[in-house]
């Protein structure tokens, strides 16, 4: 959503002598701006048709999408969606394409979000249409039949997060700034974020959804927003390496090929930053889990208030942060994350389409975007009272779905029709390429994992187990150690042996 400016870069040259332009019956630029291709995206409102706002490249087996609006921090608009949707779909059906890479040009952002300021001057039906087309693209990426690697190099927020959060390989760098800041502009965490955030450890996803706070650099990796951490200066070489990979047995959706890509990226990872400590670890994480476990905004703020009154400075800061956010947005965000735990990815995007259409008719969206994005004010916008709001009306279940929106639902189902349910309507992500989750560590400590056994272990033994299981992956020790320090205690009578159990 950011509109900060910086100087533009010249168009990127091809990376090497064997990097090829797409072979087709017309030049690439002509093809992606051809009216027939744009019509496939069925964009509902007039948009910029800059032919270079997205660049496409073929590099051996890799297909590369480069978002190219650096002056707008690669903010996503209709023109970009109209180009990406048919091209990415085409590559998904191509036997020659084995791997998709998505990255941003300009060095400051993958994508700072949707260009929401452009939606203020159009009718709600038009702005709703923008979001339905955006979510369709996100759903295509979330269920893509081939591996996707996204470079989260710089600002990755809102619509930009939607391009990467459901992909199996998400590369954070020291410049990464990941956030879903929609509650600050009178919207809610969309682009399937309720599915993604609800599957982060503990209540961290609930906290991020309601507050819009950021994960910076290595924190994005430790928290699970990214699956790998690679220094920004190595991304060019990593891109070349990925392009050289051949699909194992030509099965681009296989776990063997997934492992090949995962191992290749691991080779480019750097060491843990010196003196690193997870920003949301320890006492902060305890506060998050204790206060954001409730089902209503009022219960959460009451818990934070009690913690702040008891001297918890992080709780007090969080209350100050939430005071600036839109109350309606926070209530819907909370409900969305709670619902997101139980539903599949297809249902998630259908819900997003419905909720977005509701918000386009709410004054808070126009108030928030005008105040924050257009006027660039930093105070509290004049939000409407949400104390008696019924959040149930923001979900399609039990409510009337307009025919135009129902047609969009049907389109999502059509996209999923020819593939298995596990691929297009999964309830858990098909691949886990990041660091161990807190649930994994808990099951091992409790002896519930298949390879843990009924015996107590020390912190170091638990850590060594995950280092072996994850092949020495960078950050495993730091992630597991933070979890064990916070969630385990020495077993009474075994203090000298340093044996631990889950709290």
Secondary structure as UniProt FT lines:
FT   TURN            17..18
FT   HELIX           28..33
FT   HELIX           35..41
FT   TURN            51..52
FT   STRAND          54..59
FT   TURN            60..61
FT   STRAND          62..67
FT   HELIX           70..72
FT   TURN            73..74
FT   HELIX           78..92
FT   STRAND          99..104
FT   STRAND          109..111
FT   HELIX           116..119
FT   TURN            120..121
FT   HELIX           124..142
FT   STRAND          147..152
FT   STRAND          155..157
FT   HELIX           159..164
FT   TURN            165..166
FT   STRAND          169..172
FT   TURN            174..175
FT   STRAND          177..179
FT   HELIX           182..185
FT   TURN            191..192
FT   HELIX           193..197
FT   TURN            198..199
FT   TURN            202..203
FT   HELIX           204..211
FT   STRAND          215..216
FT   HELIX           218..223
FT   STRAND          228..229
FT   HELIX           232..234
FT   HELIX           235..244
FT   HELIX           248..250
FT   TURN            252..253
FT   HELIX           255..266
FT   TURN            267..268
FT   TURN            274..275
FT   TURN            279..280
FT   HELIX           282..291
FT   HELIX           297..309
FT   TURN            310..311
FT   HELIX           313..324
FT   HELIX           327..340
FT   TURN            341..342
FT   HELIX           345..359
FT   TURN            360..361
FT   HELIX           363..368
FT   HELIX           369..374
FT   TURN            387..388
FT   HELIX           391..394
FT   TURN            397..398
FT   HELIX           403..416
FT   TURN            417..418
FT   HELIX           421..424
FT   HELIX           438..445
FT   TURN            446..447
FT   TURN            450..452
FT   STRAND          457..458
FT   HELIX           459..469
FT   TURN            470..472
FT   TURN            474..475
FT   HELIX           476..487
FT   STRAND          488..490
FT   TURN            492..493
FT   TURN            495..498
FT   STRAND          499..502
//
